[in-house]
Every structure is written in C-alpha cells, then in structure tokens.
Amino acid sequence: MSINYRGETFEGYNKPKKTPKGKKSHAVVAKEGATTKLIRFGQQGVSGAGANPTTESEKARQKSFKARHAKNIAKGKMSAAYWSDKVKW
C-alpha cells in the first residue's frame, strides 16, 4: 500500500524512508488515531550509533542522545525525536 502525501511517496504510515536531498536525512508520514503528519528528521550525512554500538565512543554518543532527547522521545510517534531514536540510534 503506497501513500502519496504532499507530492512524496511512502510505503505506508509510520514507515520511515531516506530522503535523497534536503536538510533532513529521513522522512515519515506518522499517523496516530485520525491525526496524520509529515515528519522530517535526522541530520543529512551524519550516522547515529546504530542499534548495537561497538566502540565506547559510539556507546557514549548513544547514551548522550537518548538522555538529551528523552522528554521528546516519550511524546511518541508524532515527534521527530521518537523517529530519530528508532531509526538512527
């Protein structure tokens, strides 16, 4: 099921995709209840630590990101911090 939202094609609701150009690295059409919202997130060209960081510096970066954005991550699917945490960190 493909979704066209504001001229962009997405695989579905709550399915993030990489953006080829622009200021942000990813985009997602978030849907919670009846509310639908286009969310762009992530710095272009910068990678997160990933799901399983291996080095101490990656672990420290991940811990710092999660601590710094914890309040916004807790807001759920309608926040960019939630998607950045899920996809990049």
FENGI-V200559 format. One record per residue. PSI is psi in whole degrees, 0 to 359 (999 if undefined). Layout:
BEGIN
psi = {PSI | PSI}
END
This chain:
BEGIN
psi = {110 | 141 | 130 | 121 | 115 | 41 | 1 | 147 | 131 | 153 | 330 | 180 | 144 | 30 | 100 | 152 | 157 | 145 | 130 | 330 | 169 | 182 | 333 | 151 | 335 | 162 | 153 | 145 | 105 | 138 | 126 | 110 | 232 | 355 | 128 | 138 | 136 | 124 | 126 | 137 | 161 | 139 | 130 | 130 | 356 | 132 | 149 | 188 | 346 | 177 | 326 | 82 | 140 | 317 | 163 | 323 | 322 | 320 | 320 | 319 | 316 | 314 | 319 | 317 | 312 | 323 | 319 | 327 | 13 | 318 | 320 | 326 | 323 | 345 | 340 | 199 | 340 | 12 | 146 | 326 | 322 | 312 | 323 | 318 | 317 | 318 | 313 | 337 | 999}
END
